[in-house]
Structure formats: C-alpha cells, structure tokens
Amino acid sequence: MPSIDTIPKLQRRHLFGLGATAAVLPLAWIAGCASPGAPRVITLSETELTAMVGRAFPINQRVLEILDVQLTAPQLRLLPDRNRLAVDLSLSSRERLRGSEARGRLAFDSALRYEPQDASVRLTQVRVQQVQVERAGPSPAAPPAERLNGNAQRLAQVLAERALEDLAVYRLNAERQATLRQWGVQPGAVTVTARGVEITLAALPR
C-alpha cells in the first residue's frame, strides 16, 4: 500500500464558513488502504489551511450593536504539541455612536473537531491569547487609552465566541462523502501534527 507521502497532491476546493469545499480522494489510494488496520488519513498542510482561511476574509461582525468590527489577514501556525491551531488576525473597529476607530491584532488558538452532520471540520474551544488595539488617528470623542484597552479585551472575547467558535474550516462535499461510504470509511478524529491537520478515516460501523 502506498504511503500518504507518495500520493499525488489532492485537488481541493475549500470552505470557510458557508462556502463549498471538496477533497478529491483517489479511489486507488482508498482501495489500497482497505486492508484491516491500514491507516486512512486526509492530510491538510499548513499552506493549504492558510489558503482555505484566507479566502474567507475579510469577516465583518457587529458586536452588541455598538461596534462594527472587521477581521483580515489571517496568519496560521500549527501547534502539534498541544493539538491546536494558532491564528493571528488584523482587527479594525468603529464605534457606531462616537465614530472613533481602532486597529490592532487578535491572536487566538483553537482545537479542531469533525462534525458528521455536515461533514465539516470546525474550530472548537477557541481561546483568545492576546489582543492589541490602538486608536486610528486623533478623535476628540475617542475614549482614553486605558478604557480602549479594556474594551479591546472584552471585544476579543465576544469575537471569539460569536465569530470564531464552531466556524467551519473544511468540508467534504456530497460526492466525496459517497465515495468514502462506498469504500467503507468515514472521517473521524482530527489531529494537528507537524505535517498538518490529519483527518483519520475510520471504518464504518457494521
């Protein structure tokens, strides 16, 4: 059976949020791995993950009817020792009442899980690690820096919960799901490794 490293690169269309994503799994590869105990893995490299996520941005979010927030320029890092994915984003916000604007960075990390109901891989257990926000230009109505920093911390928590938690980063389309079922396997555990994010294909229950 050929190893995962010898398989031609998978052709994919990707999904982040509500877009369509597919992974083309060569039938010969799945057939060759059909013997009992053989590994079955879809591996998404850090480069591929960055491309997936990048297509979804910018993300615009209104927070508590007070702030309009935009997230852009995601930068990803694999954290295999913690089985998590780290993401750093550019953040800009505009206060709707006063019109004051701010810019900065939002850094978070997240575990990943597979959701069988829609065949997606999703962020889970999102944790904000750092947020840095500064006023964008002078404004007499802008809050003092201390208050802005406090608001930024609360803003980061709201963003992580509402815009990032449970966000889909990858999905198999219906055709690929049918192909997997034909060969008696289904996606299962999702693991962050040094090679990328690995989706284990487990045998279907009998």
C-alpha positions, 0 to 999 in steps of 0.5 A: 500500500502506498504511503500518504507521502507518495500520493499525488497532491489532492485537488481541493476546493475549500470552505470557510464558513458557508462556502463549498469545499471538496477533497478529491480522494483517489479511489486507488489510494482508498482501495489500497488502504482497505486492508484491516488496520491500514491507516486512512488519513486526509492530510491538510498542510499548513499552506493549504489551511492558510489558503482555505482561511484566507479566502474567507476574509475579510469577516465583518461582525457587529458586536452588541450593536455598538461596534462594527468590527472587521477581521483580515489577514489571517496568519496560521501556525500549527501547534502539534504539541498541544493539538491546536491551531494558532491564528493571528488576525488584523482587527479594525473597529468603529464605534457606531455612536462616537465614530472613533476607530481602532486597529490592532491584532487578535491572536487566538488558538483553537482545537479542531473537531469533525462534525458528521452532520455536515461533514465539516471540520470546525474550530472548537474551544477557541481561546483568545491569547492576546489582543492589541488595539490602538486608536486610528488617528486623533478623535476628540470623542475617542475614549482614553487609552486605558478604557480602549484597552479594556474594551479591546479585551472584552471585544476579543472575547465576544469575537471569539465566541460569536465569530470564531467558535464552531466556524467551519474550516473544511468540508467534504462535499456530497460526492466525496462523502459517497465515495468514502461510504462506498469504500467503507470509511468515514472521517473521524478524529482530527489531529494537528501534527507537524505535517498538518491537520490529519483527518483519520478515516475510520471504518464504518460501523457494521 
